[in-house]
Amino acid sequence: MFINLASYIALDMRKAKKNLIIKIGTTGQIPEEDVDFLRSQAERYAGKTIAPVIVRNKDRTYSIMAQQLSHQFTRNLLEESYLRMVISEPDVRSGEYRPIAAVTVESNPIEKPLRPLSGAIGKGVKQLQGDNLGILAIYYTDPVEDFDVLCPGPQTMQLYISKRLAPYSHVGAVILSSEPDYLGPVGSKAGKTRIYYRKPWSFPEDFLQDNH
């Protein structure tokens, strides 16, 4: 839902030739039916106010705020946001990516980051058929520097994956990969990829062992 909403708003900003960060505030989840409403409100107030504007749809209340994106834009502007999308394009002169539009949602919902991963694994083990040992590949559309941070407490992703795959003898490992961090240092244009396996190692000894 957020990807759809943010993509629509970013597209509207580009069509209007406005380099803005649009901040949407909410105290709860945003239902699918509010996507068009929030898109229209973001377009209405884009570039017209720097203070939050309160808008309401039925019994739900949101705040909308637009802030100019400058060449001094840094990722610190987004750290307080729960969800964020940044649209960037390469700068021919510097070779770096220049942000041209950003959309954020500021909220404090109760988050369980392992739930979507567990669901993806559940779907994957059903898709794999036959007696041959298989590997699941799961992709995160956001940059993830360290997959261990998705786990609660001291639990590591390797421990979680091993336990999650324990009932499934036909799945030996999960490959997690993520989107590159285009706003990070120049050298960080590749996303992270890690392999987590069901213990004990079920594949040939030299298979995929160069990636821990």
Rosetta blueprint (number, residue, H / E / L):
1 M L
2 F H
3 I H
4 N H
5 L H
6 A H
7 S H
8 Y H
9 I H
10 A H
11 L H
12 D H
13 M H
14 R H
15 K H
16 A L
17 K L
18 K L
19 N L
20 L E
21 I E
22 I E
23 K E
24 I E
25 G E
26 T L
27 T L
28 G L
29 Q L
30 I L
31 P L
32 E H
33 E H
34 D H
35 V H
36 D H
37 F H
38 L H
39 R H
40 S H
41 Q H
42 A H
43 E H
44 R H
45 Y H
46 A L
47 G L
48 K L
49 T L
50 I L
51 A L
52 P L
53 V E
54 I E
55 V E
56 R E
57 N E
58 K L
59 D L
60 R E
61 T E
62 Y E
63 S E
64 I E
65 M E
66 A E
67 Q E
68 Q E
69 L L
70 S L
71 H L
72 Q L
73 F L
74 T L
75 R H
76 N H
77 L H
78 L H
79 E L
80 E L
81 S L
82 Y L
83 L E
84 R E
85 M E
86 V E
87 I E
88 S E
89 E E
90 P E
91 D L
92 V L
93 R L
94 S L
95 G L
96 E L
97 Y E
98 R E
99 P E
100 I E
101 A E
102 A E
103 V E
104 T E
105 V E
106 E E
107 S L
108 N L
109 P L
110 I L
111 E L
112 K L
113 P L
114 L H
115 R H
116 P H
117 L H
118 S H
119 G H
120 A H
121 I H
122 G H
123 K H
124 G H
125 V H
126 K H
127 Q H
128 L L
129 Q L
130 G L
131 D L
132 N L
133 L L
134 G E
135 I E
136 L E
137 A E
138 I E
139 Y E
140 Y E
141 T L
142 D L
143 P L
144 V L
145 E L
146 D L
147 F H
148 D H
149 V H
150 L H
151 C L
152 P L
153 G L
154 P L
155 Q L
156 T L
157 M H
158 Q H
159 L H
160 Y H
161 I H
162 S H
163 K H
164 R H
165 L H
166 A L
167 P L
168 Y L
169 S L
170 H L
171 V E
172 G E
173 A E
174 V E
175 I E
176 L E
177 S E
178 S E
179 E L
180 P L
181 D L
182 Y L
183 L L
184 G L
185 P L
186 V L
187 G L
188 S L
189 K L
190 A L
191 G L
192 K L
193 T E
194 R E
195 I E
196 Y E
197 Y E
198 R L
199 K L
200 P L
201 W L
202 S L
203 F L
204 P L
205 E L
206 D L
207 F L
208 L L
209 Q L
210 D L
211 N L
212 H L
